[in-house]
Amino acid sequence: MIDIFTTSDADFPRKIAAIVRRGETIPPEIETGVANIINDVKTIGVGALIRYTEQFDGVPLTPETLEIDPEEIKKAADTLPDESRDVIQDAARRIRSFHERQKLEGFEYTDELGNRLGQIVRPVRRAGVYVPGGRAPYPSTLLMNVIPARIAGVEEIIAVHPTPDGVLNPAVMAAALEAGVDRMFRIGGAQAVAALAFGIDPIPRADVIVGPGNIYVATAKKQLFGVVNIDMIAGPSEILIISDGTGNPAWAAADLLSQAEHDPLAASILITTDHSFAEKTADELATQLNDLERSEIARQSLVSYGALIVARNLDEATAVSNDIAPEHLELMVEHPDRLLESIAAAGSIFLGHRTPETVGDYAAGPNHVLPTGGTARFSSPLGVYDFITRMSVIEMSEKGIDAVGRISRDFARLEGLDAHARAVEARIGKDPEK
């Protein structure tokens, strides 16, 4: 079902590349289809939203019923058992605690010439949050996207959430109340992203759109970046475990399966310095698959994009991991802190044998919206930072405009921009009242 191979195998680079690059290419027909949907929403407006929602979700709507009424949200949430509501509240509390520590403050200082310089941090005014609702609803995703926006101070948070056949998921509605969503609309797909990007009445225009979705949602975010800011273009999920052969192979197998059950395109990789550990993990994968509820999805994932790799040493294992830049990285080794220093790129890092990736998905506190497909090389988990803007502040003193102005004037002339130079020259040594 899943091959064991070594880093010294001749075709090792090809095998790894096939896994890492599995989500890079968007089929042309999807690119074109999404572009057509975006254009329809932009030019036709709410009529296109209603048509696509009925076509894809089987929900007939009017402009008046696009929005989920707050009473509907509360009514659905009230059907959730108390123990499930407690789980949502406990997770939300921990997510808030972590993200409160991400708050940024501006700064201001006066330089040696008396110039006032600084940076102001402001929240965006409106955030759009995409909450998946297709294959499975994810209340955890709503918490992870909305809570950082709330902490950042965003004035209005708009959620879009597909409701196939018109059914509201009680857990998602309870999470919306807990996190503090301001308004929620029963639409999804590329059309929902376009509505948030352009502002299609009654859906207000967002300054930033966050939240994972299927390939159509990801493609829409990619095509609309620039019209609106986005968090990232999320691809299929992935996990990479580095093992030194200590610990329990049954735990490693369980963690690999926790990602494999997400999607047939999910990637589950183990890199170990112990060939015996790889063999035992393979046996555990076969055993645990038998009674897994989503066994067929997990099996497809492991067959297509699973890998058990034997490395010569932990340095080599770390180097391979850094090249892959995984979304989730587990350091299942005896001394994880020693290895941590060598990690250059990963979305979220889980230290030691007692820390499964699952706790990061739900209740540890850090965000579970993470860079995928190697993009952890240059991007980061979702956080409060994604909902703020930074503005520079400059005020020249009399002495400052003389000194900095002359440098700026000469630089402008160096670049052949005479009007720039004159704008400074007009002020050097001059009284603003004369």
N, C-alpha and C positions, 0 to 999 in steps of 0.2 A: 504493500500500500504506500509506504513512504521509504525512500531510499536512504541509506547511510553512505555518505561519501566523505572524502578528505580534502583538505585545502590543497594538497599536492596533486590531486587528480588533474589530468590534462584539460578536462572540460569544466573544471570548477568555475572559472570566470563566466563561462556561458550560462551555466546553471543559475548562478546567483543573479546575473543580469536579467534572465528571464523572469525571475521572481520580483526583483526590485522594480523593473520597468513594466510590470503587468498592467498598470493603470495609466500609463503615460499617454497613450494614443486614444483620442476620442474618435469613434467612427464618423466618417464624413456625413452619413445620413443623420446622425444625432446632432452634429454641429448645425446642419442645415435646418433640421426640424426645430431646434431650439431658436435659431435665428428667426424663423417664420413666426413662432409663437410670440417672441419678443416684439416683433414688428406689428403683429395683430393687436397685442395689448396696447402698444404705443399709439397706434392709429385708430383703432376701433374703440378702445377703452373698456368700460365695464361689461359691455356686451360680449367681448372676447373672453373675459374672465368667467362669465356665467356659462358660456358655451363649452369651454375647456373643462370646467368643473363638472358639468353634467356628463361630458364625454369620458373623462378619466376616473371620476369618483362616483358616478351614478347619482349625483345630488342635484336636483333641479332647484335653482335659486333665482331670486330677484335682487335688484340692487339693495333692497331693504333687508334681505335675509343673508347677505354676505357676511355680515358681522354676527358673531355669537353674542347674544344678549347676556349681560352679567348674571341675570337670574338663571339662564340656562346653565351657565358655568357652575354656579353655586348648586343648582339642583343636581347636576351630574356628580359634582364633587361630594355631595352629601350621601351618595349611595356607596361611597368607598368605605370599607370596614375600618374601624378605629385603629386596628393594628397597622394597616397599610398607611393610614394618614400619619401615624407616629413615625413610621419609617421615613416618609418624605420629609417630615419636620426635622428629624434627627440629622438626615443627610444635609438638608438646607442649612442647619445651624453650623455644621462643620465646614461647608463650602463658604459660608459667609466669613467664618473665622479666618480661613486661609486668605481669602481675597481682600479682606479689610487691610491686610498687611501690604497689599500692592499699591495702595494709594500714593500718588505722586503729588508733590508740591512744587510750586514755582520758586523762583529765586530772583533776587535783585541785588546789585552792588554798584558802587561808584568807583570808577577807575581813577588813576593818578591824575587825570586831566579834569576830573569833576564830571565826566559823562555818566549818565544814568543808564545802566544796561540790565536787562533781565529777561525772564521767561515766565509767561503766564500759562497755567494749565486750566483748561476748561473742558467740561463734558460736551459731547455732541448733543444736539438738541433732541434728536429722535433716532432710535435704534429699531431696526427690523430684525426679528428673530424667526428663523425657520425652524419649526418643530416637526420632525418626520412623523408620518402617520400611516405609512403604507404597510410594509411587511410586518412591522411591529411598532406600536407607539412607545416613545421613550420619554417618560416624565423626567428622568435623570438629565436628559439633554436640555429640557426646558430650564431646569434649575441651573445647570452649568452655564447657560447662555444669558439668562435674565439676571441672576444675582450679581455678577460682575458689573453689568450695565447699571443696575440699581445703585451699587456701591460707588460707581464712578460719578453718579449724580445726574444721569440722563433724565431729561425732563419727561419724555414720553416713550414708552416701550410698546411696540406693536408686534404681536405674534401672528404668524400665519401657520395654519395647521390643517392638512387635508383630513377630512372625515368621511372615509369611504362609506357609502350607503347612508350617510347622514348621522352616524352613531358617534356620540361624544364619549371619549374614553375617560372614565372617572378619575383615574390616577393622573392623567395629563391635566385635567381641569383642576384637581386639587393642587397640583404643582404650580399651576398658573396663579392660583390664589395665594399660595405660600410665597412665591417669588415676587409677586407684585406686578404682573402684566397689566398694562393700562387698557389695551383693546386687543381683541382676538378675532381673526377672520378664518372662515372655514374653506380655505383654498390652499392648494399646494402646487408642486411642480414648478416648471420654468415660468409659468404664468404668474405665480405668486411672487417670485423674485422680481419679475418685470414690473409688477404692480407696485412693489415697494420702492423700486429704483426710480420710477417715473412719477409716482403719486397718481393713482387712478381712483378718482372719487367713487366710493367713500373711503378708500384706503389712502392715508397720508403718505407723503414722500419721506423716505428714510435717508439719514446721512450715512449710515453704515448698515450692512446686512450681514448677520452672523448665523451660524448653525449649519450642521451637516445635512445632506440629503442624498438622493440617488444621483446617477450620472447626468440626468437632465437638469437637476438643481445645480450641480457643480458646474456644468457647462454654461448655464445661464449666468451664474455668478462670474465666471471667467469672462463671458462676453460683455457683461455690464460693468465690469471694473473700470473705473474712470468716470462713469455716470454716477456711480455710488462707490463708497469704499466697501471692502469685504474683509472678512477675517482671514480666510484661506480658501484654497480649492481642495476640498477633502477627497481623497481617493479611498480605495478599499483598506480595511483595517489590517494591522500587522503586529506581530509580537516576535521579539528575538530574546532568547535566553542564553546567557553565558554560564556554563557550568564547569567546575573543576573536578566533577565526579563525586563531590560530597553531597549529602542531602538525599532526598527520596525521589527516584525516577517517576513514581506515581504522581507526585506533586507537579513535576515538570510536564508530564503528559496532560494533566488536568489543565494546566495553564495554557498549553498549546491549543487544546481543544476549546478553551474559553474564547479564543479569537476565531478559530476555524468555524465555529457554529454561527458566526455572524453572517457569512457570505461565502459563496463558492470562490470568490476572488480574494478572500482573506489569505494572508501569508503567515505561517507559523514555522519559526526557525529555531533550532537548538544548535548551539556551537559548544562543544565540550572537548576537553583535553583527554577524556577517558572513553575509549571505544566501548567498553563494557556498559557504561552509563547510557550511551546512545542505543545500544541493543535493548537494554531493559526498558528504556523510554519507548522504543518502538513497540515492544510487547504490551506495555501499558496502554498505548494509544489504541491498539487493536482490541484490547479487553474493554476499555472504558467506552469505546464507540458503540458497543453492543446495546447498552441501555441508555444511550443519550437521546433525548427527545428530538433534537435536530440532527440526528446522525447522518442523514443523507447529505445535508448541506456541508457538515463538517468533513465527511469523507471526500466529497468533491474538492473541497479546499485543500485537504492534505495531499491528495493525489496530484493535484495540479500545481500547488504552490507551497507544499510543505518540504522541509529539509532538515535532516539530522546530519550535522557536519562535525567531523573530528579534526581538531586543530592540533598543531605541534605543542603549543603552549598558550598561556593566557595572554601574552603580548600579541600573538598572532590572532587570537580570538577577538581581542579588543580592536585590532586594526581592521579586521573584516567588519565588525560591528560599526565602526566609524565610517567605513565606506558605504554601508547600507543606510546608516542614519535612521534607525527604526522609530516607529511611532511609540511603541512600548518596549522598554528594555529591562529585563530582569537579570540582576547579578546574583545568581544562585551559587555563590561561592563561599568559602569559609571566611574570607576576609574582604567583604565587599568594599569597604572604605578605601582599601589599597588600590582596588581596580577603578574606583570612581574617579580618581585623579586623571586617569588615562582616557576617560570618555569625552569625546569632542562633540558628538552630535546624537541627540535622541530627543523624542518628545517628552517622555516621562520615564524616570529611572526608579526601579523598585529594588531595594537593597535587602539581601539576605534571603534565607529559606522561608521565613515566616511572612513574606510580603508578596502575595499574589497580585497580579495586574487588576483583578476584579475590584480590590478595595479602591483603586484609583478611579475606576469607572463610576463609583457610587458615593462613597462616604469618607474617604481619607481627608478630602478637602481640596487638593489641587484640581485643576480643570481637566476634564476628560476630552475636550475638543483639542485635538493634537495634530501636528503636522504629519502627513503620511507620505509614502512613496519617495522617501529620501529628502523631502523638503525640510526636515529638521536640520539640514546643513545650513539653512539660512532663515528659518522661521521658527516661531515659538508657540507654546500653548496659548489658547485664548485666555484673556485676563482683563483686568480693569483697564490696562493700557490700550486695548482695542476700542475703547469708548471715549477717548479723550483726544483733544487737539492741544498742541503747544504753540503759543504765539510769542514771538520775540518783541521786546520793548527797547527802544533806543531814544535817548534824549541827550542832545549835544549841549555842552556848556560853551561859554564864550571862548575859553581857552581850547576846548575840545574841537570845535568846528574849525579853528585855525589850524591845529596840528593834524587831526584826522581828515579834515577837509582837503588839505594840501595833498596828502597821500592819495585820497580818493580822486581828486582832480587829475593828478598825474597818471593814476592807473587808468582813468577813463580815456585820457588822450593816448595812452599806450594801446588801448583797444580800439581807437579811432572813433570814440563816441563823444563828439564835441559838446552836444547839448547836455550830456551828463556832467561834463567838466564845468560848463557855464553855470549849471544849477548850484554847484558848490561854490564856485568863484564869486557868485553874487552875494554870498553870505560871509565870506572871509573878511574879518576886520570891519564888518558893517553892523550898524544898529538896525534891528528889525523894525523900529518905528519910523525910520527915515528912508 
